[in-house]
Amino acid sequence: MRGLSPEEQALWAKVTETIRPLSREPLPRIETAAALPATPAPPPIASKPKGPPPRAPTPLARSRPAIGNTLDSSWDRRLRSGAVQPDRVVDLHGHDLERAWHAIDRALEQALVNRERVLLLITGHARPDAPPVRRGRIRAAVIDWLAVSRHREKIVAVRGAHARHGGGGSLYVILRR
């Protein structure tokens, strides 16, 4: 793991000055001013630029559409009540991020070939006592993976699973017919 550069240390010091601690004990101060290089002042503007003022940057257009959210209310009711049975179950326990991505991609491919409609992705619950960096990485990445998947046009919606199918540790992926 690399250390922070002097500029990053200065930025981090500014951020930590704005934080209000949860406990009333004072935080130790870290002195970083001695390690900072002097930043040059910006050059003064000589004259007013001619022409129209510059426009604010526009957000980049998405080259790929996000996952659709086109389920009707009857589908949502059936999913919330647990009345829908998944056509395919993908259990991602014990997978690292790369293997989980490949397992999801293969399952989507097979489900589309077999004309299956509902996939259940079992990602697992993040344990509250475990550091969040180590647990729940697959669950955190699944929505982004599905949004950039080669099968994203065939995904109608992604919903949290009913308790009988894993609740917060699982997701339904609904595919287009």
Order of alpha helices (4+ residues) and beta strands (2+ residues): alpha-alpha-beta-alpha-beta-alpha-beta-beta
